Amino acid sequence: MPTDFPILVVDDDAVTRALITRYLKKAGFEVLGVVNGKEALAQLERQFCPIVLTDWMMPEIDGPALCRLIREKKTDRYVYILLITARDSKTDIVSGLHSGADDYLTKPIHSAELLARINTGIRILRLEQSLKQANDEIRLLSITDPLTGCFNRAYLNERLPREMERSRRYGHPLSVVIADIDHFKSVNDTHGHQAGDTVLRHFALDLRNQVRQDVDWVVRYGGEEFLIVLPETDLDGARIMAERARQVVCRNTVTCDDVELCITCSFGGATVHWGRHGDADVSMDQLINAADRQLYLCKEKGRDRVSVASAVPGNPPAPSVSTTGS
């Protein structure tokens, strides 16, 4: 029997609760028991249980009310609910199912019927998990660049406005950095597009390795341009990250058909800090365009460098530029 489906038994009658628990534990299930709906909700907050067996008649919160409350809660996984009742009229059964129960059991409880209905619930839960996994995979494909594994422009347009709104709400800084491979066209022209694809994959990996996991995120913004979003990061933090990434890319060589390629890159960054600049109205496009202007400055000054500045209109500090000996 599966142990990855803990079962919550909710019944104010100690004898019934002990009997059901014994049946389930004997079949190999992990079982938790509580005496009423209020305790059940608290237990579900502490530990998620995908299967709930609940009695109908209980003090404080009865079975149907518990079903409704569970259905109102937003959870990542589905909760399969079995309603246990001594009522066996069609009206009562329909009422229980309308409250959110998936199935019902009538008292007295028979172990074989109990396990059969539990196994039916497990089949449904496994199907739900399979569908969710498939949907997650489809979702990931829809927001990911297939060549580099970075996020794509569609994801940028969806998520960056939310990041900016969160930054504005809490008054925290937000930075974006555009990274561009210097003279990338010559790689394609000299060594072929397959070599260019290899360079892009290595470059994207270098960028992802220099950002904070589950905090920062990298988007393939154009052909050889990548946009890095840095929440909770001020101007100096953006410059430090970009300079660190620039140095890593310069050190790492890319091998294509026994040919070692050395590439350089340029970084243009922009920061908005709502807490420092009041109610300055900076849009997503303005923030990205500000970073793009700094990237253009890098190209004007010979590439292989970093330049960052504020994105807030009327508050542009002098760009911070880091250069190399190239």
Summary of the structure (lengths in Angstrom):
residues: 326
radius of gyration: 28.8
end to end distance: 65.2
largest distance: 85.8
contacts: 1072
relative contact order: 0.09
helix: 47%
strand: 21%
